[in-house]
Amino acid sequence: MTARSIVFANRGLAFDGRTVGQQPLGGVESSLIAVAEALAARGHRVSVYNDCTAPVTYRGVEWVPLRQGLPVRADLYVANRDHELLLGVPLARARALWLHNPGWKAGGWRYRLKLALRPARVIVLGDYHRNTLPSWMQDRAVTIPLALAEPFRTAAGGDRGRSPPRRAVFTSNPARNLDWLLRVWSERIHPHVPDAELHLFSGPEVYQMRPGTGRSGMERVLAQADTLRDRGVVRHRPVGREVLVDKVAGARAMLYRGHEEETFCLALAEAQGLGVPCVVQPIGSAPERVRNGITGIVAEDDETFAQGAVRLLTDDALWHAMHVDSLRLQRARGWNDVAQDFERLMRP
């Protein structure tokens, strides 16, 4: 495709392309960085306007403080999450609203008004996400799933000679049913595998949350985890993606119930790409990330979830089969593929 001008806008957090190597990031932020850099690598002129502290160009992407004002023109303008940003770049040839939250949060008159004033495609992340949209928004929807960063597609690329230790991980938002997992772990899983450990790489720092925005709830759940050290629960501060690759790749399983607000769950996708089998329940997008009985277990209830976790922690043959299939089946899609999907938004 001929080089085009592509503008993204995001409001709320201070970050730019360099932030990936400096601090942990949530999936929304890391995804924006990844697709912007992939489009730039394909020869496009890419700018991201957000709450970064100062202008910088990094890996071909121009990062500009949003307070400096959006440009008037672009071949493609993408408002990330925020319907208010849809009104920017009035002469954009193509326009999209990139949703990350469930569609029921976009069903109000404010979204409807903005989309009437500035018609746009609505980017969703999968079938579950599309089904959360209000009926009037369905015709605008285009599905563009997220992808894996290269370390998650290439690390642990070979078949391991030995099974990893009995160590499970949780790397998602602590507000998304971590309290449930701690209860199931302490009551139903750990008693059957007393030498097993559950390592948590999770915390409000990833989301740059302020007091009064849900941070206290996260901290309460994490404090609960600290009381379960005698049950093998080990809490870590969130780590950058380069470190997280090694931590997750060395685990035997990822345990995550799922959540109705989880529209893609990059944490599960990353674990699967590293060859780590996952145990989930059919909640939100979780079952879209795990191939039941092949790369992990989609458990219908709490007891089946616990049994699946115990099996993966103790059954070397089961773990090995799911590990190999995860590496074979779950690491194909990269950010260059996502960039190509975004390019299609600019076609008539």
N, C-alpha and C positions, 0 to 999 in steps of 0.2 A: 504494500500500500504506500502511496505517496505520503511524504511527511506531512503531518497535520498539527495544528495547535490544539492542545488539550489542557483544560483548566479544571482542577479539583478545588472544592472549597470545603473546609471543615472548621467547626467552631467548638471550643470548650476545653481543649487540652493543648499544652505547649509542647510541641515535638517537631522534629524534622528528620531527614534521612539519617543523620548521624546518631540519633537517639537509640537506634537498635543496638549499638554496641556500648551504650552508656548506662542504660537502665532497662528494667523489665517493661514490656508494653502489652496492652490488651490486644485482642484479635482485630478490633476495628482499626486501631492505629497501625499495627504491623501490616495489615492487609492493604491499607492505603499506601504505605511506603512501598510495599512490594509491587503493586500494580503500576504505580507511577514510575518506578525504576525500570520495570519490564517494558513499558511503553516507550520510555526514553531510549532504552537499548535497541528498540526496533526503529529508531530514527525520528521519533516524533518530538515536537517541542512541548515539553510538559512543565506545567507550573502548578504548585499547590499553595493555595492561600489559606492560612490557618493562624492560630495564635502563637506561632513561633516568635521568639524574642527579637530576631534580626534576620534580614535577608541572607540567604546562603544558597549556593549551587553545589549539589552533592550528587555524584553518580548520574549526572546529566539532568537532574530535576532541579528546577528553580523553586526554592521555598521562600514565600513572601508573607510578611505579617498581614493578616486580614484587615487590620486597621488602615492600611494604605489604600484600600479600595480595590474592588475587582475590575478587571478589564471590561471593555464594552463588547469585544468580539472574541470568538473562538470557534474552531470547527466542532469541538465537543466540550460541553460544560457539564460537570458532574457535581451535584450537591450531595455531600456525604451526610446522610441521616437527617439533616436539619431542613425542614420544609421552608423556613424563612429564607434560606440561602437560594432557593429555587428562583427567586426574583432577580438574582444577579446575572451579569453577562447578557444583557437584553438582546444582542444580535448574534447569539450562539446559533450555529446552523443545526446542531443536534444537542439535545438536553436530556439529562437523566437524573433521577433521584435514587441514590444507592441506599436502600434500606438494609439495616442490620437487625433491628428489633422486630418483633412480631407485627404483622400488618394491622392487628386490631388497635395498635397505638397510632396508626396513621388513618384512622377512619373518620376523624372529626372534620368539621366544616373548614378548619384552617388549612388542612391539606387539600381538601376539595377546591377551595378558592384559589390556592396557589397554583394547582395543576390546571385550573381553568384559565388563569391569567398567563401561565407559562407552560403549555403542554409539554409533557416529558414522558420518557419511558421510566418505568419503575423496576429497578434491578432487585431481584430476590435471589436467595442463595440455594434454594432447593424446593422440592415438592411440598414439604411441610410448611416452609416459609410462604410459598405461594398460596397455600390453602388458608393461611391466616388473614389474607387480604380481604377487605370488603368487596362485595360483588362489583361495585362500580369501578374498582381499580384493576380488576382482573385483566381486562383487555389491554392495559398498558404494560403489563408485567413481562419481563424477560428474565429468564433464569441464567445466572452466571455463578456457578459454584466457586468457592475459594480454592486455594491450592496450597501446596507445601513449599516452603523455602528449601533451597538446595540441600542444606545439611540434613534435613529430615528425609530427603529422598535418596541420599547417598550413604549416610552413616549406617553402620551395622549391615552393610550390603551383603555380607556372606552368611552362610549357614553356620551358626555357632556350634562348636564341638561339644559344649557342656551346657546344661540348663543353668540359668541364673539363680541366685539365691532366692529364698522365699520373701520377696520384697514387692509390694504393690505400691503404686503411686496415684496421687490425685493432683492435677495441675490446673483445675478450673477455678471459677469464682467461688469463694467460700460461702456466699449467700445462696448458691444453687445446690441445695440439698446436701451440703457437707455434714450438717448436723444429723441427717438421716444416715449417711454413710458411717459416721462415727458410732452410732447406736448399733447398726447392723454388724459392723466390724467387731465391736466389743462384746456383743451378745451372741452372735451367730457364726462368726468366721474365726476369730482368734482363739476361742476355746477349742476348736478342732485342729488348729495349726498354731500351737503356742510359741513356736520359734519364728513365726512370720512377723513382718514389719509393714506398716503403712506409712509411707513418706509423703508429706504434704508440701508442695511448692505452690503456695497460694497466699494472697494477702491483698489488702486495699491499696498497697503501693502501686500495683500494676495498673490500677484504674485512676490514679492520681486523685483520689477522692478526698473531699473536705469533710470536716465534722458536720453532722446534720444531713448528709446525703446518703446514708446507709453504711458509712464506715463503722459506726459503733456496733451494728448488727454483725458485720463480718468479724470484728474483733472479739465479740462474745463467743462466736462459734470457734474461733481459733484458740481462745482461752480454754474452752471446753476440751479441745484436743490436748492441751498441755496436761490435763488431769488424767490422760489415758496413756501415759508413758509406760506404765507397767503392762499395758496391753499391746505394746509394740508400736504405738503411734509416735511418729517423729515429725516435728514441725520445723520447716526451714523457711527463711525469708525468700521471697520470689527472686529468681535469678534470671540473667539475660539468656537469650536464646542459644548462644553458643555453649553455655554451661548446661542449659536445660537438655540439650541433645544428649549429652553423656549421662545425665541423671536418669532420663526416661529410658534410654536405650539399655541401661543396666538393670531395669526392672523386669519382673516376671509378668506383671499384669497391671493394667490401669483399671481402677474401679470408679465408676461414675454413674449415678442413677439416671441422669438426664434432667432437663428442666423445660417447662413449657415456653420459656423465653429464649431458649437456646435454638437459634435458627440455622446454625451450621455446626458448631462445636469444633473449632480448630484444634483444641487440645486433644480430642479423640483422634482426629485425622492425623495429627503429628505422631501420636503414639502408634497408630496403626502403620504409618509409613516407616517407623523405626523397627517394625516387627514385633511390637508389643501387643499381645491379645488384650481385648477389653471386655469388661462385663458391664452391661448397661440394662436399663429397662426401656420399654417402648414409650418414651416420653419425649416430646419435642422432636428435634432432628436426630437424636442419638441413634435410633435404628437405621438411619440413612448412612451413618459412618461405619457401622459394623456389619459384616456379613455373618449372620447368625449360623453358628455351628461350623464356620469356616475360618474366620479371623477373630472370632470372639463369641460371646454369648449374649443374646437379647433375652433377658429373664422376665417372665410375666408377673412375678410377685417377689416379695422380700425373701422368702425361703429359697426360691429357685436362684435368686441372685447370690445368696450366701453359698449355696451348694456349688454354683458355677465358680465362684471365687476360690473356694476350697479345692475344687478339682484342678484349677489352673495352678494353684500354689503347690500342689502335691503330685500331680500326675505328669511326669516328664514327657511321656509320649504325646499326651494331649497338647501340652504346651508347645512341644517341638513342631507338631503338625500345624498349629495355628500361627506360630511364629513364621514358619516358612511361607504359608499362604498369605500372611499379611505383607511380607516383603514382596511377594510375587504380584499381588493384586491391588495393593493400596497406596502405591507411591507413583502412579503414572502421571498425574496431573500437576504441572508446574505453573509458575506465574507467567511464563511466556504464553501458555494456553489461555490464561485469563486475559492477557493483553490482546490476544487475537479476538476474543469475544467482545471486548470493549471496542475494538476497531469496527466490528460489525454494526455498532450503534451509529456509526457515521455514514453507513450506506443507505441509499434511498429505500 
